[in-house]
Every structure is written in structure tokens, then in C-alpha cells.
Amino acid sequence: MNKLVLSDEILMTVDKPARYIGNETNMVVKDTKAVDIRFCMCFPDVYEIGMSHLGIQILYDMFNRREDTYCERVYSPWPDLDKIMREKNIPLFALESQAPIKDFDFLGITLQYEMCYTNVLQVLDLSGIPLLAKDRTEEDPFVLGGGPCAYNPEPLADFFDFFYIGEGETVYNQLLDIYKEHKRQGGSRKEYLEQIAEIEGIYVPSFYDVTYKEDGTIKSFTKNNSHAKDKIKKQVEMKLENTYYPKKPLVPYIKATQDRVVLEIQRGCIRGCRFCQAGMVYRPVRERSMDFLKEYAIEMLRATGHEEISLSSLSSSDFSGLQELVYFLIEECNRQKVNISLPSLRIDAFALDVMNKVQDVRKSSLTFAPEAGTQRLRDVINKGLTEENILSGAMEAFNGGWNRVKLYFMLGLPTETEEDIEGIAVLSDKIAREYYTIPKDQRNGKVGITASTSFFVPKPFTPFQWSRMDTTEEYLNKQHFLRAKFNEQLNKKSIKYNWHEAELSVLEGVFARGDRRTAKALLAAYKEGCLFDSWTEFFVNEKWVKAFADTAIDINFYTSRDREEDEILPWDFIDAGISKAFLLREYKNAREEKVTPNCKMACSHCGAMEFGGGICYLPRNEEVSAL
């Protein structure tokens, strides 16, 4: 074990010191002098959150299988340690070798949530890496970004050397191979960026210029370097059997947010919910083979000692082999009393038999996501669920012995009315009423319904990317209205209502659809002390308001206006595999309250067929016109 950077004195004064010592079960150890490339993978949030992220685990395993590369990890120091590191001038370090981040060749930052952007700046700042890419020298690591937020990288363009758009298994080995040769030849920083800019999926912000119209919208987005591509095309791994996957995942010393084995059963989603960015950008749907899943489930449980395994996907119910896999896992896990978690289940597809089999091992909580309270609004967002589906699914759960149900809804969806908002309370009450139709001697105690609302935030590459979002005042009014409606319900004592912070959602909306100019406000907010903004106890809206005022950035320009259909959007230079024509058709269908069939029922000609595989090439019942 390497000597720790932090002294015992410091470790004893900070919260959860195990966040910073490394040496976890299954951690990779290499001789740093025996490798050609040093890569540090960063999750810009606290350790417990980052250790729960599957993507980091996959890339960590993939990079470290290369003999010439040592991949290490870093997470955002909690505010208590952040303060100490600044006071004592301690540079941020990687967990494995405890070496300064500044000594690495690459710092790869996964971008999962817009409200972690100030933490990105924290990591750079504590590492001694210039915040702005233009200020970095040949001695600094290359800073690269990836993940879902990279589908609109523009708010972070000033801070990153390059971004990768797509799935990590596809291009990273090529990036490292080119760098190894580049390093051997002693090439310059710009020369390497020019080399990789020719690779599909790589975006180098400094190779493009943006101009703006008088009304603030984008006038032009043009290349300034001949090596840059006109369009950045998302990269996809079509054959998941060929991808890397960790048989020995890292196991932390302290409890992580997801303290379990995570088994990815498929990528993509067939459903086409119009608010969901993941369902759009991760197309097409590709399933892992049953042999792969069975082998890796056993190996990972054996290597970690976890007491729970979670089947991960955007919509687990749509996995064709769900029942076979669950039955297999039940048999394998029963002796060890290992629990099986089935997230991302749709009520209309929830198999009672599977549910009961899971319960035989150990009861796990059930979460349903109707998203909207009325059928009209569910049709607008293309949820494809009827009230009958929802109530019958909940009843199946109650008959299976559950008495605790979580419901997720959104406020502020396009075309929403007061009737739609009230429908959330009414539907929650109807579900509680279903429970009480069960004879009293057959009930499993009292029913508990937890209804949670988040605020709708339009995202790039969704049909609602042109839509306005509510202002903070509008959100709060809707929230108060809904609370009053919950109090009017017959079963109000059985229903708990949770809600999201409105100010936080508005900020998320700014950076979700922001352009390069918003970077000024982000930097100003960081200098004001904004950090861990996704954590309620650290979020200070007043500092953000000041940052936007000081930089003359109008929040409402990015949030509460509808975009024109011919407006150049900040992310239009990215080809995410779904056409703008398809998104516009779906935007029109939403306004007309038309439901689009899911991908198994019919092809909607979204553009994902160009990837040459997955669900796009399976037989279907019908076709949807592309006109």
C-alpha cells in the first residue's frame, strides 16, 4: 500500500476518511514506472456516489487490462477536506497511487448531472490544472469529458480539451494507442488534439468558433481547424458480448449509494418517452446474452460478497429474457439469501410470477413511474400507460405482499393544466384505495404510498428540446397547489408527498441547453463558493443569482422561452443517431396528444437503424410513416 497523502491527523478530522485512502477490495495495483500511460478517472461528486457508477467500473476494468496503462480514480473531496487541502496546499491525488492528478497523462471526467459542474472546476482547481483549456501547457494532463451531459458539451467547452460522444468501449483504446505513439515522438499538445479530432466521436471545442445574433441565438458554428469534423457522430458498441465488463468490481470500505452488484442486462429503451434523453441517445436497444449475464452474475457475487444484485437497464421489463434470468438468479441466490433488485420496471409489464419469486428471497421496495397524473398528459409525453395499467399493476404488487409503493411524477410538463396536476393526487389516492379492497385479514399492514415530484427540465435530443420550462415561481405555485390537493384525498394519511427544489431545476435547465456563454456564470459561481450544488445542504441559490447578474447572463433566455424550430441549437453539431426530423415529428405528435408505438411494435424511423443492429432489425407488427 502506498503512503497516504493525508496524515492521520487530517484523516481523523474529516467525515468518512475511508473516502480518501483507496486500497479497496479488487483495486488494481500497478508499478507506475512500468506503464506508458497514466489515466485518472474522475466522478465529480462524493466518493459514495461515484463508487456506485457502473460506467466508471467498466472503464476502470477496460483501461487496466492494458499492460501499458494504469487507470486510477479520483472523486470530489467533501467540503471539510476541500477546506483543509486549500489551507495546507495539498494537491488533489488519485486513490490508487496517491500521486498528484497533475502528474497524469489524462484526467477523464464523467458528466452525469449538470449540477455537478462546479465540482468539475473544484477537481481541476485542487489538482493545480488551469481551469481554462487555453491556459494549459505541455506539462498538464489532457482533460476529457464523456457521459450523458456531453451530448451538450458547450457550457463546459472552455474547461475541457476534448469530449467523447458515445459509449466508452468503442474509441478509448484508439485514443490511448495514438497517445502512446505521440508521447514517444514528443509531439505537441495541439498535434495530439489534431490527430484525435479525426476520430469519429471526438469533439475538440477549441477547433470550432461560435457567433451569435443580436437576439442572443446562435448565428454560426464553424470549424477553425482542418482536422476537425463537420459533425460529431455518436459511437455505439453494437455487440455487447465484445465489451469489457468487470468480473471483480471495486468494493468500498464504506457504504456506497448502491451497495450491490450491478448487472447491465441491456442498453437503450424501446419506449420513446418524449422527455427522456437517455431513451433517445442510447438507441438502439441491444440486449446482453443470457450466457454472459449468468456467468457474470455468479462471478461478481463471488468476487464482492455483496448481498444484493441489481438488474440494470432503462426498462428492465422489456428485456426479452427477464423471467429466465430472474429464475436463474433466484435459484443461485436463494442459498446465500442474496436479494434481487428490479429497477426500471413498467407497471404494465410487471410479471406477477417474477415478482413473487423475488419476494421469496427477500422483499425489496417497488417503484413505479407514471410520470403524469392524467391520461391526456401521459399521451403528450408518450408514456404509453393507461390508468387501468397503473392500477392493475399496483394491485398485482399488493397481492404479492407489498404494502409500500413509490410513485414518481413530473411537474411542469408541456401543455400541463391544473387538472393534470390534481390528477397526481387523485391517482395516488386511487392506488391506496386499491390496497384497501383486499380483505383486512389478507393485508400486509397499512399501505404506504410515497409520491414524489421532480420538475420537468427539457433536455437536448428529445422532442421537448424546443420547449420552454417553468420559472421558479411557476414551479412553486404548482407544488403548493398539489400539496393542497393531496390534503383533500380520502387516504391522505397513507400518502407522503416529496418534492424537488425548484431553483435547482431551473439551474439544471440553464446548463442542460446552455451555450458557451454560460461558462462565464459557471466560473463566477464557483469563485463565489458554489460547490456540491446537487446537495441541498450546500446549494446556495443567492450565489448563483449573483453569478448570473455579474456576468450579464439572462437565465430566462435559456429556460422559459420556446425555441423556434429552425433555430441553431448549441448541440446541433452532434449526430446522436436520431434525426432532427424525427424529433420534430414527435414534438408535433406531443402537441396533438398522439401516442407513438414503441420500437418493438413499429419502427418510427428515428435514425438509429444506421447503426446496423439491435432491435432495429427485428420483425415488427407494423411501420410508422416517416412523413
C-alpha positions in Angstrom: 0.0 0.0 0.0 1.3 3.4 -1.0 2.0 6.0 1.7 -1.1 8.1 2.2 -1.0 11.8 1.2 -3.3 12.7 4.1 -1.8 12.4 7.6 -3.6 10.6 10.4 -4.3 13.9 12.0 -6.2 15.1 8.9 -8.0 11.8 8.4 -9.2 11.9 11.9 -10.8 15.3 11.5 -12.7 14.7 8.3 -16.0 12.9 7.7 -15.6 9.4 6.4 -11.8 9.2 6.0 -12.2 5.9 4.0 -13.2 8.1 1.1 -9.5 9.1 0.6 -7.4 6.0 1.4 -8.1 3.7 -1.5 -6.9 0.1 -1.2 -10.5 -1.3 -1.6 -11.3 -4.9 -2.4 -10.4 -5.6 -6.1 -8.5 -2.3 -6.5 -5.9 -2.6 -9.3 -2.2 -2.1 -8.3 0.5 -1.4 -10.9 4.0 -0.1 -10.9 3.6 3.5 -12.2 7.1 3.4 -13.7 6.3 0.3 -15.7 3.4 1.8 -17.7 3.4 4.3 -20.6 0.1 5.9 -19.9 -1.4 7.1 -16.7 -5.1 7.8 -16.8 -7.2 9.2 -13.9 -10.9 8.6 -14.0 -13.0 11.2 -12.1 -16.5 11.2 -10.9 -17.1 14.8 -9.8 -19.2 14.1 -6.7 -18.6 12.5 -3.3 -17.0 9.0 -3.2 -20.1 7.2 -2.2 -21.9 8.4 -5.3 -19.0 7.8 -7.7 -18.3 4.3 -6.4 -21.9 3.4 -7.4 -21.5 4.4 -11.0 -21.3 1.4 -13.4 -19.6 3.3 -16.2 -16.6 4.1 -14.1 -16.2 0.5 -13.1 -16.4 -0.6 -16.8 -13.8 1.8 -18.0 -11.6 1.2 -14.9 -11.6 -2.5 -15.8 -11.1 -1.9 -19.5 -8.1 0.5 -19.2 -6.3 -1.6 -16.6 -6.5 -4.7 -18.8 -3.9 -2.8 -21.0 -0.4 -3.6 -19.8 0.8 -0.1 -20.9 -1.9 1.8 -19.0 -2.7 2.4 -15.3 -6.1 3.8 -14.7 -6.7 5.3 -11.2 -9.6 7.1 -9.6 -10.4 10.4 -8.0 -13.7 11.8 -6.6 -14.6 15.3 -5.3 -13.3 15.9 -1.8 -16.1 16.7 0.7 -16.2 20.4 1.7 -14.4 19.6 5.0 -11.3 18.2 3.2 -11.6 20.7 0.4 -11.0 23.5 3.0 -8.0 21.7 4.6 -6.4 21.0 1.2 -6.6 24.6 0.2 -5.3 25.8 3.6 -2.4 23.4 3.5 -1.7 23.5 -0.2 -2.3 19.7 -0.6 -2.8 18.9 -4.3 -5.6 16.5 -5.2 -4.4 12.9 -5.6 -5.5 9.6 -7.1 -6.7 6.9 -4.7 -4.5 4.0 -6.1 -1.0 5.5 -6.1 -1.8 8.6 -4.0 0.0 10.6 -6.8 -1.0 14.2 -7.7 -3.6 14.3 -10.5 -1.4 16.9 -12.3 1.2 14.1 -12.9 -1.2 12.1 -15.1 -1.4 12.0 -18.8 -5.2 12.2 -18.8 -7.9 13.3 -16.5 -11.2 11.8 -17.7 -14.3 13.3 -16.1 -17.7 11.6 -16.4 -20.6 14.1 -16.8 -23.8 12.6 -15.4 -25.6 15.7 -14.0 -25.4 19.4 -14.7 -25.4 20.3 -11.1 -22.0 18.7 -10.6 -20.4 21.2 -12.9 -18.9 23.3 -10.1 -17.4 20.1 -8.8 -15.6 19.7 -12.2 -14.0 23.0 -11.6 -13.1 22.0 -8.0 -11.3 18.9 -9.2 -9.3 20.9 -11.7 -8.5 23.7 -9.2 -7.4 21.4 -6.4 -5.3 19.5 -8.9 -3.4 22.6 -9.9 -4.6 22.2 -13.5 -5.6 25.6 -15.2 -9.3 25.8 -15.3 -9.4 27.1 -18.9 -8.2 24.7 -21.5 -6.5 27.6 -23.4 -4.2 28.2 -20.4 -2.8 24.7 -20.2 0.7 23.8 -21.2 2.6 20.7 -22.3 3.0 19.8 -18.7 -0.7 19.5 -17.9 -2.9 16.4 -18.4 -5.4 16.3 -21.2 -8.8 16.9 -19.7 -11.6 15.0 -21.4 -15.3 14.6 -20.8 -17.9 12.0 -21.6 -21.3 10.8 -20.4 -24.9 11.9 -21.0 -24.2 15.6 -20.3 -21.5 15.5 -23.1 -24.4 15.5 -25.6 -24.4 19.2 -25.0 -20.8 20.0 -24.0 -21.0 23.7 -24.8 -21.4 25.0 -21.2 -18.2 23.2 -20.4 -16.3 23.8 -23.6 -13.9 26.3 -22.2 -12.7 23.9 -19.5 -12.1 20.7 -21.5 -9.5 19.8 -24.0 -11.9 17.4 -25.7 -15.1 15.4 -25.3 -16.0 11.9 -26.4 -19.6 11.4 -27.6 -20.8 7.8 -27.3 -20.1 4.6 -25.4 -16.7 4.3 -23.8 -15.7 0.9 -25.1 -15.7 2.0 -28.7 -12.9 4.6 -29.1 -10.8 4.9 -25.9 -8.3 2.2 -26.9 -7.7 4.1 -30.2 -7.2 7.3 -28.2 -4.6 5.7 -26.0 -2.8 3.9 -28.8 -2.4 7.3 -30.6 -1.2 9.0 -27.4 1.4 6.3 -26.7 3.0 6.9 -30.1 2.5 10.7 -29.8 4.3 10.6 -26.4 7.1 8.5 -27.8 7.7 11.0 -30.6 7.5 14.0 -28.4 4.6 15.7 -30.2 2.9 18.9 -29.0 -0.4 19.2 -27.3 -2.1 20.7 -30.3 -0.7 17.9 -32.6 -2.3 15.2 -30.4 -5.6 17.1 -30.4 -5.5 17.4 -34.2 -4.8 13.6 -34.5 -7.7 12.6 -32.4 -10.1 15.2 -33.9 -10.2 13.0 -36.9 -11.6 10.1 -34.9 -15.4 9.7 -35.0 -17.0 10.8 -31.8 -14.2 13.2 -30.7 -15.0 16.8 -30.2 -12.2 19.4 -29.6 -14.0 22.7 -28.7 -11.0 24.9 -29.5 -11.3 23.8 -33.1 -14.7 25.5 -33.5 -15.9 29.1 -33.4 -19.4 30.3 -32.4 -21.0 33.6 -33.3 -24.3 35.0 -32.1 -27.2 37.1 -33.5 -28.4 40.3 -31.8 -31.3 38.3 -30.2 -28.8 36.0 -28.5 -29.4 32.9 -30.6 -26.6 31.2 -32.4 -25.7 32.7 -35.8 -23.0 30.2 -36.8 -20.9 27.3 -35.6 -17.8 26.8 -37.8 -14.5 24.9 -37.8 -11.3 26.7 -37.5 -9.0 23.7 -37.9 -8.9 21.4 -41.0 -8.6 18.3 -38.8 -12.0 18.9 -37.2 -15.1 17.1 -38.4 -18.2 18.9 -39.6 -20.4 16.6 -37.5 -19.5 14.7 -34.3 -21.1 11.2 -34.6 -22.1 9.3 -31.5 -20.2 6.0 -31.2 -22.1 2.8 -30.3 -20.9 -0.7 -29.3 -23.4 -2.9 -31.2 -22.1 -6.3 -29.9 -22.2 -6.2 -26.2 -20.6 -9.6 -25.8 -17.4 -8.0 -27.1 -17.4 -5.2 -24.5 -15.5 -5.1 -21.3 -17.3 -5.8 -18.0 -15.8 -6.1 -14.6 -16.0 -9.6 -13.1 -14.3 -8.2 -10.0 -15.9 -4.8 -9.3 -14.4 -2.5 -6.7 -15.9 -2.9 -3.2 -15.7 0.2 -1.0 -14.9 0.1 2.8 -17.9 2.4 3.5 -21.5 2.0 2.3 -22.0 3.4 -1.2 -25.2 4.7 -2.6 -25.7 1.5 -4.4 -24.1 -1.1 -2.3 -24.7 -4.1 -4.6 -23.6 -5.9 -7.7 -24.9 -4.1 -10.8 -25.6 -6.3 -13.8 -26.3 -4.4 -17.0 -28.8 -6.5 -19.0 -29.3 -4.2 -22.0 -28.7 -0.8 -23.4 -31.3 1.6 -24.8 -35.0 1.7 -24.4 -37.9 0.9 -26.8 -40.4 3.2 -25.2 -39.7 6.6 -26.7 -40.8 8.8 -23.7 -40.6 12.3 -25.1 -39.0 13.8 -22.0 -36.3 11.2 -21.6 -32.9 12.0 -23.0 -31.4 8.6 -22.1 -34.2 6.8 -24.0 -33.2 8.8 -27.1 -29.4 8.9 -27.1 -28.8 5.3 -26.1 -30.7 3.9 -29.1 -30.8 1.3 -30.5 -31.8 -1.3 -27.9 -29.2 -4.1 -27.6 -29.5 -7.0 -25.2 -26.8 -8.9 -23.5 -26.8 -12.7 -24.0 -28.2 -15.0 -21.3 -24.9 -16.9 -21.1 -23.0 -13.6 -20.5 -25.4 -12.5 -17.8 -25.4 -15.8 -15.9 -21.7 -16.1 -15.9 -21.0 -12.5 -14.8 -23.7 -12.6 -12.1 -22.1 -15.6 -10.4 -18.6 -14.2 -10.8 -19.4 -10.7 -9.5 -21.3 -12.0 -6.4 -18.4 -14.3 -5.6 -15.8 -11.6 -6.0 -17.6 -8.9 -4.0 -19.6 -10.6 -1.2 -22.5 -8.2 -1.9 -25.9 -9.3 -0.6 -27.8 -7.8 -3.4 -27.7 -7.9 -7.2 -29.5 -5.2 -9.3 -30.5 -5.8 -12.9 -29.7 -2.5 -14.7 -31.3 -1.0 -17.8 -33.6 1.8 -18.8 -36.6 -0.5 -18.9 -35.9 -3.9 -17.4 -39.4 -5.2 -18.2 -38.7 -5.0 -21.9 -35.7 -7.4 -21.6 -36.7 -10.5 -23.5 -35.1 -12.9 -21.1 -36.2 -11.3 -17.8 -38.1 -14.2 -16.4 -35.4 -16.8 -17.3 -32.7 -14.6 -15.8 -34.7 -14.0 -12.6 -35.5 -17.6 -12.2 -31.8 -18.5 -12.6 -30.7 -15.8 -10.1 -33.4 -16.9 -7.6 -32.0 -20.5 -7.7 -28.4 -19.3 -7.4 -29.0 -16.7 -4.7 -31.5 -18.4 -2.5 -28.9 -20.3 -0.5 -26.9 -17.1 0.1 -30.0 -15.0 0.8 -28.9 -12.6 -1.8 -31.6 -10.1 -2.8 -32.6 -9.2 -6.3 -33.5 -5.6 -7.2 -35.5 -5.0 -10.3 -35.5 -1.2 -11.0 -36.8 0.5 -14.1 -40.0 -1.7 -14.3 -43.0 -0.6 -16.2 -46.3 -1.4 -14.4 -47.9 -2.8 -17.5 -45.2 -5.3 -17.9 -44.6 -6.3 -14.4 -44.9 -10.1 -14.2 -46.7 -11.3 -11.1 -44.9 -14.6 -11.1 -41.5 -12.9 -11.3 -42.5 -10.5 -8.5 -43.5 -13.4 -6.3 -40.2 -15.2 -7.0 -38.2 -12.2 -6.0 -40.2 -11.9 -2.8 -39.4 -15.5 -1.9 -35.8 -14.4 -1.3 -36.3 -11.1 0.4 -38.8 -8.3 -0.1 -37.5 -5.3 -1.9 -39.2 -1.9 -2.5 -41.3 -1.3 -5.5 -41.1 1.9 -7.5 -43.4 2.9 -10.3 -43.1 5.9 -12.6 -46.5 7.1 -14.1 -44.8 10.5 -14.7 -48.1 12.3 -15.2 -51.4 12.2 -13.3 -53.8 12.1 -16.3 -54.2 10.1 -19.4 -54.1 13.1 -21.6 -50.7 14.2 -20.3 -49.3 10.7 -20.4 -50.2 10.7 -24.1 -48.4 14.0 -24.6 -45.2 12.6 -23.1 -45.7 9.2 -24.9 -45.7 7.3 -21.7 -47.9 4.6 -23.1 -49.6 3.8 -19.8 -53.3 3.8 -19.1 -54.8 4.3 -15.6 -56.1 0.7 -15.8 -52.5 -0.4 -16.4 -51.3 1.5 -13.4 -54.0 0.4 -11.0 -53.8 -3.3 -12.1 -50.0 -3.2 -11.8 -50.2 -1.8 -8.3 -52.8 -4.4 -7.3 -50.6 -7.2 -8.5 -47.9 -5.8 -6.2 -50.3 -5.6 -3.3 -51.5 -9.2 -3.9 -47.8 -10.2 -4.0 -47.4 -9.0 -0.4 -46.1 -5.5 -0.9 -47.6 -2.6 1.0 -45.1 0.1 0.2 -45.1 1.8 -3.2 -43.1 4.7 -4.5 -44.6 6.8 -7.4 -42.6 9.3 -9.5 -44.2 12.2 -11.3 -43.1 15.4 -13.0 -44.5 18.9 -12.7 -44.2 21.4 -15.5 -44.6 19.1 -18.4 -45.6 20.8 -21.7 -49.3 21.5 -22.1 -49.9 20.8 -18.3 -53.1 22.1 -16.7 -54.4 22.2 -13.2 -56.4 19.1 -13.9 -53.2 17.3 -14.8 -51.6 18.4 -11.5 -54.6 17.4 -9.4 -54.5 14.1 -11.2 -51.3 13.2 -9.4 -53.0 13.4 -6.0 -56.1 11.6 -7.3 -54.1 8.8 -8.9 -52.1 8.3 -5.7 -55.3 8.0 -3.7 -56.8 5.6 -6.2 -53.8 3.3 -5.7 -54.2 3.4 -2.0 -57.9 2.6 -2.4 -57.0 -0.5 -4.4 -55.0 -1.7 -1.5 -58.0 -1.5 0.9 -60.1 -3.6 -1.4 -58.0 -6.5 -0.2 -59.7 -8.3 2.8 -58.3 -7.0 6.1 -57.0 -10.4 7.2 -55.0 -10.7 3.9 -53.3 -7.3 4.1 -49.7 -6.9 5.0 -50.3 -4.0 7.4 -51.2 -0.5 6.4 -50.4 0.8 2.9 -47.7 3.4 2.4 -47.7 5.5 -0.8 -44.8 7.9 -1.4 -45.5 10.3 -4.3 -42.5 12.3 -5.4 -42.5 15.1 -8.0 -39.5 16.4 -9.8 -39.7 19.4 -12.1 -39.6 18.9 -15.9 -36.3 20.0 -17.4 -36.1 19.9 -21.3 -33.0 18.1 -22.5 -31.1 18.0 -25.8 -32.0 15.3 -28.3 -35.6 14.9 -27.0 -38.8 16.1 -28.7 -39.1 18.7 -26.0 -35.7 20.3 -26.7 -37.6 23.2 -28.2 -40.0 23.6 -25.2 -39.9 26.3 -22.5 -39.7 25.2 -18.9 -41.5 26.8 -16.0 -40.0 29.6 -14.0 -39.2 29.1 -10.3 -42.4 31.0 -9.3 -44.5 28.8 -11.6 -42.9 25.6 -10.2 -43.6 26.7 -6.6 -47.2 27.6 -7.3 -47.8 24.2 -8.9 -46.1 22.5 -6.0 -48.3 24.3 -3.4 -51.4 23.6 -5.5 -50.6 19.8 -5.5 -49.9 19.7 -1.7 -53.3 21.2 -1.1 -54.9 18.5 -3.4 -53.1 15.7 -1.5 -54.7 17.0 1.7 -58.1 16.7 0.1 -57.7 12.9 -0.6 -59.5 10.2 1.3 -56.3 8.3 2.1 -54.2 11.4 2.7 -52.7 9.8 5.9 -51.4 6.9 3.7 -49.7 9.2 1.2 -46.5 11.0 1.7 -45.5 13.8 -0.8 -41.9 14.6 -1.6 -40.7 17.3 -3.9 -37.6 18.6 -5.6 -36.0 22.1 -5.2 -37.4 24.4 -7.9 -34.3 26.7 -8.0 -32.1 23.7 -8.6 -34.2 22.5 -11.5 -34.1 25.9 -13.2 -30.3 26.0 -13.0 -30.2 22.4 -14.4 -32.3 23.8 -17.3 -29.8 26.6 -18.0 -26.8 24.2 -18.3 -28.8 21.4 -20.0 -29.5 23.6 -23.0 -26.8 26.3 -22.5 -24.2 27.6 -24.9 -20.6 28.5 -24.4 -21.5 31.9 -22.8 -23.0 30.1 -19.7 -19.4 29.1 -18.8 -18.9 32.6 -17.5 -21.7 32.2 -15.0 -20.5 28.8 -14.0 -16.9 30.1 -13.3 -18.3 33.1 -11.4 -20.5 30.8 -9.3 -17.5 28.6 -8.5 -15.5 31.6 -7.4 -18.4 32.7 -5.2 -18.0 29.4 -3.4 -20.7 27.2 -5.1 -19.9 23.5 -4.8 -21.8 20.3 -4.4 -24.9 22.1 -5.8 -26.8 18.9 -6.1 -26.7 18.6 -2.3 -29.5 20.6 -0.6 -27.3 21.4 2.4 -24.7 23.1 0.1 -26.8 24.7 -2.6 -27.0 28.5 -2.2 -29.2 30.0 -4.8 -28.3 33.5 -3.9 -24.7 32.9 -5.0 -25.9 31.6 -8.4 -28.2 34.6 -8.9 -25.3 36.9 -8.2 -23.1 35.0 -10.6 -25.6 35.3 -13.5 -26.1 39.0 -12.7 -22.3 39.7 -12.6 -21.8 38.0 -16.0 -24.9 39.5 -17.5 -26.3 36.1 -18.4 -30.1 36.0 -18.6 -31.4 32.8 -17.1 -34.8 33.2 -18.8 -33.2 33.2 -22.2 -32.1 29.6 -21.6 -35.1 28.3 -19.8 -38.5 30.0 -20.1 -38.8 30.5 -23.9 -39.8 28.2 -26.7 -37.2 27.7 -29.4 -38.0 28.3 -33.0 -37.9 25.0 -35.0 -35.2 26.5 -37.3 -33.1 27.9 -34.5 -29.5 26.6 -34.4 -29.2 24.8 -31.1 -25.9 24.6 -29.2 -25.7 20.8 -29.7 -26.7 20.7 -33.4 -23.2 19.8 -34.5 -23.6 16.4 -32.7 -25.1 13.4 -34.5 -26.7 11.4 -31.7 -28.1 8.8 -34.1 -31.6 10.3 -34.1 -32.7 12.7 -36.7 -33.9 16.2 -36.1 -36.8 15.4 -38.4 -37.9 12.6 -36.1 -37.7 14.8 -33.0 -39.8 17.5 -34.8 -42.4 14.9 -35.7 -42.5 13.7 -32.1 -42.8 17.4 -30.9 -45.8 17.8 -33.2 -47.3 14.5 -32.0 -46.9 15.7 -28.4 -48.9 18.8 -29.1 -51.6 16.8 -30.8 -51.6 14.2 -27.9 -50.7 11.4 -30.3 -49.0 8.2 -29.0 -46.1 6.8 -31.0 -45.8 3.0 -30.8 -42.7 1.5 -29.1 -39.8 0.1 -31.1 -40.9 -3.5 -30.8 -44.4 -2.7 -32.2 -43.3 -0.5 -35.1 -40.3 1.4 -36.5 -40.7 5.2 -36.2 -37.7 5.9 -38.4 -35.8 7.8 -35.8 -32.4 7.2 -37.5 -31.0 4.6 -35.2 -31.2 1.9 -37.9 -27.9 3.4 -39.3 -26.0 1.6 -36.6 -26.8 -1.7 -38.3 -28.1 -3.8 -35.5 -30.1 -4.2 -32.3 -33.9 -4.0 -32.2 -34.0 -2.0 -35.4 -33.6 -5.3 -37.4 -36.1 -7.4 -35.6 -39.5 -8.2 -37.1 -42.3 -5.8 -36.2 -46.1 -5.7 -36.4 -46.3 -2.5 -38.4 -44.5 0.5 -39.7 -44.9 4.2 -38.8 -44.8 6.7 -41.6 -41.6 8.8 -41.6 -43.6 11.7 -43.1 
